[in-house]
Amino acid sequence: KPLPVHLRQGGRAAMGNSDSHACFIDGVQRLLSEDIAGDDQAFWTALFAVPLSLEDVFEIVSPEHVRQLRHRRPGNLQALLRQLVHTMANVCAAAEGGPIGGTMLTTAYTSIRLLMRVLPFLFEDGEDPVLDDILWRPGGWVEDKLTGSVDPSKDATVCGHEILHHINRFLFLPGFTIALRTGGERGAVLTDRIDPRVVWKGGVGISDQIPAMPANSYTRARSEVLRCVLACLSEPLFQGPDDYQEKPSKWLMHYISGESCHSANLFCSLMSTVFSYDPVGWGVPYSGYLAGGTEEDLVDSALQVLCVCMDFHVMEDAPPGLPETSAEDKEEAADAEGNPDVEEDAAKLHRPPGNVFRHMLQSTTRDTEIDLIFTGVVRLLSTVHQANQTYLPNSFRSVGFYQEALVLLWHLLTVNRAFTDRIADTADTNQILLPVLYLLQQAQNRPEFLGLLHTASFVLLVLSSERSFAVQLNQSYLGNIPLQLPNFKGCFTDVLALVLCKVISDCLPRPQNDALVEMLLTVLCNVSPYVKSFAPESCLKLTALVQRCSRPAYIFRSAFTHHGLAFLLEMLNNIVQYQFEGNTMLVYAVLRQKECYEQLANLKLPKAYVQVEHQPPAGGQMQEDGRIEERHKPDADVGHQPPNAEVNKTIEESEGSGEEGPWTPNEAWLTAVKKKLPLQAILCCVDHLGPRVQALCEKMEVTDQDQVLSYLRQTTLVGILPVPHPIVIRTYQASNYTAMWFTSYLWGVIFTRSQRMPLYDWKKIRLVVINQ
């Protein structure tokens, strides 16, 4: 059937030049209706030389057209892809010889846009053997399997490899994405190591010796080619979690292996572009609405490609990374045209296995590079709360890619130990704490941001395991971020405690959030040995949280909810043992709650469970008065399942809940739980100080808590408390399940933010659940 040509408002043709676009439409129609020879140069040249915008391509080439081509005309699909590769190779050859323009520049853009449109719909049927042959069999698909092998006289390359190779060449193409090189700068480009002549920006990998800001045309071209890279690497969206791990994407496997050209140049260019970007600019109100947005689009695309490359790892990464560019390397780059084959072979011998992008991230260890990255990520994440702090309404807007920036921060913290050590020891980590807490609070009680909530929590977990981070929390907080906090005068520890207490309190009633609650309580427990003083508001919130978690309804709700209570008690132990003098307000709050801790010490199995210990109720939930109330399991949140769900299941089994049927507490389980609750130091404190404070109040007729606090400051618990326990710090341990969750979250974010132009068909996506 004929392809529709729609008209836009104003009466002009949808694609400008009606004759050339009509030829393109006719060409697409021929591809769908008749066999086209791969060597019909007149047809292919005319097809690719038509000036088409991205909107044009999306309007003319529909998803159904690509599916028809794949199923009914696989020979034409193969010819199309190989001719695109051939055309891109011609463009690259022309660019190396001098400036490109006119038809050649048009051909470059059309090739990229066609690939971006066609490739995502090829991923919908990953089990298609014909498609696999077209993309990954040397020489391509052979229609007649009986007659055999590939003709040696024909092209025997692997189409998928060639597509990725030439897309990467487009990212560093003189006159298209980088400035033209002068005669002295010409020569073979080092594609297996950093070449300062082609890197977009300095800062990471090479010094800041970068020429003037590139023209807008280069920026737009880079952004568009990066979106094409993202389309090529988007196969995981169409795989289930099992397929993703058992049958990893060949596109991603090849791209992160370092076999594609310019991997090192791309890594340095992307990192420097992202972390040197300043969304505020000159600080002029409403300037973000007046700017063309080309640089922000480039940073957006660069950040997504970086995250995708960092996220994918199917094997353990070896410690060494790609070497940095030294002065000798730069001299070799200048003399590269002397013997490029030797250079490439030597580089391949030193290429580490696995994901070279993760290796390069791991090997980014120079202080100046880490400082640039830290400043950049703080700047990007801070735009979210800065947009809500303007005097003029809506005069500043946040960047749209803050979730990707948070994911990249997560990879930096977990992959690059030098980065974590550097920012914890020398940088002001409170600068990164505040925007992360703001995002955590903004994601609270919003199902669409469940992934953001968990990612922010994971970042806090990793940071809290660093002693230097916890010590810096004792700096005074001056209140410069719009967090929903009560009025208080204190330090950054109070900010952390008040925000986490609010999030935890909202999550406690929902059993599906138990893993998140446990993680956030771990954060509080990790920093507690170093807290010099909590503000009164923090003391009240923390002790109220202890009281809520001590209720039978919470303790007996599942086999592992007592873990959160154990973390809270350990937090109080750390304060009493190591920071008693500065936290008399918290100690006083504990004394006022002595009945709570005495009840925990004498905790007994509720009568309802004693009576039915051998006949557990179906789906029951314990109430405070000992009754059993029927509990219906809520539906799982659509989208991103909490990353610790599988961990909880494992813990339940280890706690004795692996039997069939609903879990029911028993005496053996309760005895084991009571042994895990660290109550000894708290009870010693209560037993020693409680009667003395009571006597003081009765004897002196004390009615003001300041007098009690003054007494507590003058006393000591040395010789009363048991020997101080070792400080235990808990941190994140990598697992396949958590890694899979981060992959799902990242691609879910990319999908939801890529639908301005419908790049993917949401009905075909399997990695995440799309809720329309």
N, C-alpha and C positions, 0 to 999 in steps of 0.2 A: 504494500500500500504506500502511497506517496507520503513523504514527511511533511508535517505542517510547518508553515512559515508564519509566525505570529508577528503582528505589527504592534509597536509600542505607541504610547500616546504621542500626539503631534503628527501622526500620519506618516512618519518616516519608517523605512524598513528596519527590522529589529537589529540588523547587523551592518548598517551603514551602506557600504558599497554593495548594492543589490546584485549586480552581475557576478562578482567574484564569489559572493556568498551562495548564490544560486548554483554556481559550479561546485562548491563544496557540498551542498546538499545533494546534488546529483551524484557526486562521488560516494557519499555515504550510502545513498540508495543502491548504487551499483555494488558496493561491498556486501550489502545484505541480500542481493538478488542474483548475482552472477559471480563466477570464479574470476579473480583478477590475478594475473601472473605477477610473480615477485619481481620480474625484470621489466615490467611495463613502466619504464622511467617517465614517460609522458604523463601517465595517470598519477603516479605518486608525487612527482614534482608539482603538478598542478594542485594536488590535494593539500600539500604542506605549505605551499606558498601563499595561501589565502590569509589575509590579515583578520584574525579572529581574536576577540577578547575572551576572557574566561567565561563571561556570561553567555557569549555566543556559543561556545563549545557546549556548555551545559544545556543550552536551549535546543540545540540541533541534535546532539547525541544523547539520547535518553538511556536509562538503565536497560530497558527492554531491547534496544538496538544492540547493546554490548552482549546481552544474553543470547540473542538470536545469532550474533556473529560467532559466539563461542560454541553453540550447539549445532548450528546448521552449516556454518562456513568456517570450520577451524583452519582450513588452508588460508583463507583470507585474513583471519586473525593473526596467524603466524607471519604472513607476508607484511601485514600492517606493522607489527612490532619490529620485525627485522628491518623494514624500510625506515622506521623511526630511528633505529640505532644507526643505520647507514647515513641518514640525513644529519643526525647529531654529530657523527664523526666528520662529515664534510664541513659542518659549521666550525668545529674545533680546529680543523686543519686550516680553514680560511682565517680564523682569528689569530692563529700563530703566525700567519704571514703578514698581517697588517690589520687595519681597522675593518670592522664589518658594519654593514648598514644596509638599508633598503630591503631587498628580498631576503637576504641572508639573515638579517635580524628578525624579520617577520617569521621566517622558517624556524628560528630558534624558539621563539615564543609559542608558535603553534604546536611544535613537537612536545614541549613541556606540558602544555595545556591538554593535549590529547592523551598523553600518558596519565596525567592526573585524573582525567575523566574515566579512562578505560580500566586501569589496573584495579581499583577497589572492587569492581564487579566481577573480576576474575577470581577473587578470593572466596567468593560465596560457595564454590564447590571445590574444596581443597582435595577431594578424592578423585577428581577427574583425571584419568591416566593420559588422555590426549592433551589436556592443558599442561600436565606435568612435563610431557615430552616437548611441547612447544617452548616452555620456559627453561627447562633444566637439562634436556638431553642434548649432548653435543651434536650440532647440526640440525636439531629441531625434530619436529614430528614428521614421520614418514607414513603416508596414507596407506600404502600397501605393505603390510607387515611381512608378507611372504617374500617379497622381492628384496627385502633386505635392508642393508646398512646404508649409511650416509655416503653419498657420492663424494669421493675425495676432492673432486674439482670444485665442489660447492663450499659455502661457508660452513665450517664445522665448529663455530664458537657456541658458547652457551648463552642463550638470549638474555636470561635474567642477569647474569654477570655483566654482560655488555651494557644493559640498561643502567645498572647501578654505576658502572664505570663512567659512562658518558654523562650521567647526571652530576656526578662529582666533578667531572671536568668542567661542566657548565658553571659550577659554583666558583671556579677560579679562572674564568675565561676572559682574556684581555678584551676590552672594549664592550663587554657584556655585563660582567659582574665585578671586574677589577679594572683599574686604570690601564691604559695601553703602556707597554714596556718600551723604553727607548732602546737604541741599538746596543748600548753597554749592558743593559739588563736582560737582553735576550739570551736564549739558551735553554737547554732541557730543564724542565721543572722537576725538583725532587719531590716525588709523590709519596715516598715512604718515610719521610721525616720532615721536620719543619723547614719551610723555605720562606725566609723573611720577605722575599720579593712579592709574594702573593697573599700572605695572611692579611685579612681585612683590617684588623686592629691590633695594636700592641697591648700588653698587660699580662697576659697568661701565655707562657711558652717562649715569648720573646719580649724584649724591653719595649718601652712606650715610643719607640722611634717610628711613629706612624706618620705618613704624610697627611695632607689636609683632608677634611671630611669628604667622603666620596659624593659624587653627584647623586641626585635623587633617582636618576635612571638606574644606576648600579644598585641602589638600595631596594628599589622595586623588583628588579630582576632577581636579586638574592632571595628576597622574600618569596617570590613565586617558585623558584627552583627548590627552596626548602620545603614548601608545601607539597611539591611533587615528591621529594624524598619521603615526607611523612606518608603520602599516599602509598608509596612503594612498600613502606615498612608496616602498614596497617593490617597485615594478615591476622595478627593475634585477635583482632576484634571478631573475627569469624570462626574462631576456634573455641571449643569448650576448655575448661581448666585442665582436664586430663590430656586432651590433644595438644595443648600448649606445651606441656612438659614432656610428653612422650614423642610428639612429632613437631619439634620446634620449627618455626618459620624458616624456610631456606633463604628468603630475602634478608631477614635479620641475621641469620647465621653468617651469611657471606659479608654483609655490610659491617658487622662488628668484628670480623676476623682480621681486618687490616689488609685484606686482599684487594679491596677497592682503592683506587688512587686517592691521594690527598687526605687520608684519614687524619694524620697529624695536623696538617694545615687547617682542616675543618674543625677539629677539636679546639685548637687555639683561637680560631676566628669566632666560633660560637661562644666560648667562654668569655673572651674579651668583649664581644658585642653585648652580651647579656649583662655582665657585671659592671660595665662602664656606662651603661645607659642611665640617664638622669631624667625621669619623667617630669620633674618639677621645672627643669630648664632655668629660665631667668626668674621664676617665681611670679610672673605677671598673672593676675587673676584672669580666669577663663581662657588662658593661652592654650590649654589642652584641647579646647573646642575649635580653635582657629587653625591649629597646625594640621598639616596634611595627613599626619599619622603614618607616614611611610616608615619612619624609624621604629615606631612602636610596633607596627606590623612585623617588621623584620625581627625585633626582639622576641615577639610572641612566637613566631615560627621557629626561631633559633632555640628558644627555651623548650619547646615541645620536642624537637628533634634530639636535643641533649638528653632530656628525661627518658625518651624512648631508648636511646642508645645505652644510657647508664642502667636502665631497668633490666635489660635483657642479659641474662647470664645462665648458661646451661651447664657450666662446669665450674669447678673451683678455680678462682683466679689466683695465679701465682704471684708472689710478693713483688718481683721486680716489674717496673713499668718501662715504657718507651723512654729512651734517653732524651734529656733536654738538649736544646740546640746550643752548642758551645761555639766559641770563636772559630774553632777548627771546622765545625759543621758549616758555619757561614762562609768560610773560605772555600769549602767544598761546593757549596751552593753556587758560588761565583764561578767555579771551574767545572760545573756539572756537565757542560757540553763536551768535556774532554772524553769521558768514558761513562756514560749513564748506565750501561748494563752492569758494570762492576759495582757501581753505587747501589743499584737496586738489589743485586744478589747479596751484597754484604748486609744490607738492611733486613732482608728476609731472614738471614741466618740469626739475627738478633731480635726478631719479632717474637714477643711472648705469646703463649697460647691463650685461648679464651677470648674475652672481650677486650680489645685494645683500648676502647674508650674508658673502661673502668681502670685499666692499667695506667692510662695517661692521667686520669683524675687522681689516682693513688700516688703518682709520682710528681704531682704539683706540690712542691714542698718549700719553695722559696718564700721568705717572709713577705716580700713585696707583693707576690702573687696572692698569697693567702689574705693579706690585708685588703687588697683590691676586691677579692671575692666577698669577704665579710662585709665590707662597706656597701658593696653592690646589693647583696641579698637583704641587708637591713633596709636599704633605700627602697627596694621594690616592695617588701612586705609592709613597710610603714605607710605606703600610699593609701592603704585601706582605711586606717584610722585618721590619717591626715585629711582625707576627703570629708570627714565628719567634724572637723575642727575649724572650719573656715568661718570668717566673719561675714563674708558675702555669700549668700546662698548658692550652692552648686558651683562655686568659683573654681573648685579643684576636683578633678575626678581621679579615682584610683585606677591602676592598671587592671586589665581583665585577666591577667595571667598569674595572679598571686598564688593560686593553688599549685600551679606547676613550679613556681619559685619555691614553695614550701617543700614539694617533693624533691627538688634538686638539693635543697638544704639537708634533707634527710639523707640523701646519697652522700653528700659531702661529709656528714658526721659519721656515717657508718663505713664508708670506704676509705677515707683519707684520715689516718690517725694524726698526721702532722697538722692538718687543719683543725681538728678538735683540740689538740694540745695547744696550738698557737692562740686560738681565740679564748680558750679557758684561762690561759696563763697571762696573756698580755693585753687582750682586747677587753672592752667593756661588754660583757655578755648580757648585761641588763638591757642593752640596746636591742638585742634580738629577742629577749624574753618578753618585752612588752607587746610587740606586734603579734607574736605567737599566742600570747594570752588573749589578745583582742580577737584574733581569729577563732580561738577556742570558744570564747564567750559568744561570738556572733553565730557560730555553728550550733550552739546549744538549742535543743528542742526544735530543730529544723531538719526533718528527714532528708531533704535534698542535699544537706551538707554533712551527712553522717560520715562520709569519707574524710572530709576536712577535719571533723572533730577527732577522729582516731589518728590521723596523721599528725596533727598538732600535739596530741597526747604522746605519741611515740617520740617526737622531737624533744619534748620536755623530759621524757624518761631517760633519753641518752644524755642530755645536758645535766640532769640531776645526779648522774653517776660520777661527774667530775667534781673533785673537791674544790678546785679554784672557783668554779661556777657557784657552788653553794656558799663559799666564803664571801663572794662579791654581793650576794643577796643582802648582806648587812648594811649596804649603803643606803642612805636616807632617800626616801621617795618623795619627789616634789610635786607629783600629780600633774603630769603633762600628757595624759592619754585618756580618751573618753570611755573608761571602763565603768561598768555598773558596780560600784563599790560603795559601802557606807563611808561616811566621813571618818577619817582616822588620821593619826599622826604616827608614822612608823617608817619602815624600810621596805625594800623590794620583797623581802620574805613575806611581809604581810600582804602585799599585792598578790603574790603567788598563792598564799594560803586562802585568802578571801575568794579569789576567783575559783580555785579548785573546790573549795567547800560548797560554793553555789552550784557548780556543775555536778558535783557528786550528789548533793542533796536532791537535785532534780532527777538524777539517774537511779537513785536507790529504789524507788517503787517498781521499776521495770526490770524483771529478771534478765531480759536480753542484754542489759547494760552492765551485768555483773563484772564481766572481764574489763570493761572500761573503768569501772569504779576501782577495781583492784589495781590497775595500772596507775591511776592518778593518786591513789593512796600510797603506792610505792614511791612516787615522786616526792610526796611529803615526808615519807620515812627516810629517803636518801639524804635530804638536805637537813633534817632535824638535828644531827649532832653538831652542826656548825652555826646554828641560829643563836645569836647573842641575846636577842630580846624580841618577843612577840608583843604587838600592840594589844590592848585590852579587847578590841573588837575581834581580833584573830583568835584570842584565847576563848572567847565565848563561842565562836563558830566551831572551833575544833572540839571543845568539850561537848557541845551539843551534838556534833557528828558522832563522837564516841558513844553518847547515850543512845542515839538512834540505831547504831550498829550493834549495840548490846542487847537490843530487844529480842526476845525469843522468836518473834515473827521473822526477824531477819536471819538470825543464826541458824534456825532450823529450816530455812527456805530451800536450801540445796546443800550438797555435800561440800561445797567449797566457799560459801559466802563468809565463813569464819576467817578466811585468809585476810580479807580487808580489815576485820576487827584486829587481827594479830598485827597488822602493819600500823594501825593507829596506836595500839598499846606499845609497840616497839618505839614509835615516835615519842610518846610520853616518857618511856624509859630513857631514851637518848637525852631528852631535855633534863630529866632529873639527875641523871648520872654525870653529864658533861657540861650542862649550861644552867645549873641551878640558880646561881647568883643573879643572872640577868633576866630570869623568867619566873620571878616570884608571883607574878600575876597568874601565870598558867598553873603554877603549883597550888595557889590559893583556889583556883577554879576546880582543880582536881580534888582538893580537900572538901569542897562543897558538894562533890559528887561521890563521896566515899561509899554510899550505899550501892552505887552502880558497880563498883569494882568488887565489893563484897559479894554481890549477887553473882557476878561472873565466877568468883572463886568457888562458890557453892552451887554452880549451875547444875540443874537436874533435868532429866528428860521429862517433858510435859506428860501429864497423866494420859492424855489422849493417845500419845504414841506408845506409852507403856502398855496400855490395854490392847493395842492393835499391833504390837511389835511383830507378831508372826502373821498378821493379816493386814498389810499396809493398805491405807485408803487410796482410792484411785484418783490421782491428780489433786491431792489435798494441799492446802496451804495453811500453816500454823498461824493462828491469831494470838494476840497478847494474852487473852484469858484462857488459852489452852484449847479453844474450839478448833475444829477442822472446817475450813471453808473451801468449797469447790473452786478450783482455779482453772480457767480456760487459757490455754497457751495462746498468746497473741500472735498474729501473723508476723512473719519476718519482714523487716524493712525492705522495701523494694530498692534495688540498686546495689549498694555496697554492704555486704554482710559484715558485721564486726569481725576483725581479724583474729580474735582470740576465741571464737566459738568452738573451734576444734580443740584448742588447748583446754577449754573448760570441760569438754567431754572426757578428755584424757584424765584430767584431775579427778573428775567424778569417779571414773573407773578405779583410779588408784586409791581413792578414799573408801572404796567398798560399795560403789553404786553401779558396778558393771553388770549386776544381775538383771534378768528380764523384769519388766514392770517398773513402776515409778519408784524412785528412791525414797527410803524411809529411814530416819535416824534410829539408832539403837544404842544401848549402853556402851558397847565396845567402841563405837564411833565417837561417842561423847567423851569417853575417857581419853582417847587419843587426841581429841580437839583440845581438851583442857590442858593437856601437857604442852600443847603448842602455844597457848596464850601466855605471853611474858608478863605475868602479874607480880612477880616477887618484889621487884624494886618499888613498884607503885604501892603495893600493900605495906611495905616497910615504911615508906614515906607517909602514908596515911596513918598507920598505927603510931608512928612516932610524933608527927606534927599535929595530928587531929586533936588529941586530948589537950595538948599544950595551947593551941589556938583557942579551943573552947574555954579552957581555964582563964586565959588572958581576957577573953571577951566578958566572962562572968565577973572576974575580979576587978577589972578596970572599967567595967560598963562601957565597953568599946562599941560604938555604933558606926564608925567610919572605917571603911576597908583600908584606907591609907595607913592607919595604925597597925593593922594586921600585916600589910605588906612591909611596913618598916620593921616589924618584928621578924618576918621571914628573911629579910635581907641581912639581919644581924646574926641569924642562926646558921648552922651548917649541918649537913648530913654525913659528914666524914665519920666513919666508924659505925654508922647506923645501916647504911645501904650495903648490899652484898658487893663483892668485888666487881668493878665495872666490866661489863661484857665487851668483847671486841666490836668495833663499828663494822656493821655489815652493809655493803653497798650492792644494790641489785641493778642490773642493766639489761638492755635488750640482747637476746640471743637469736641469731638468724635462724629461720626455719623455712622449709619449702612452702608451708601454708601461708606464712606471713608474706613471703616474697610474692606468692601468687595473688594475695589480696592487694598488695601495692600495685601490681600489674593491672589488675581489674580496675582499681580506683583511677590510675593514671589514664587508661584508655577510655574510661567513662567520662572523665573530664575533657579529654581531647574530642570525643564524639559530641558531647553537648555543646562544645564551643566551635565546632566546625560546620554547624548546620545552617549558617548564613547562606552558604552555597551548599546544597545537599550532596555532600561528597559520598555519603554512605546511605544504604537502604537499611533503616533501623529494624525492619522485619527480619533481616537475615543475620543480625548480630547475635552471637552466642556467648561471648565472654562476660557481658554484663546484662542485667535485666533493664530494658527500656520501658519506662512507664509513661505512656502517652496520655 
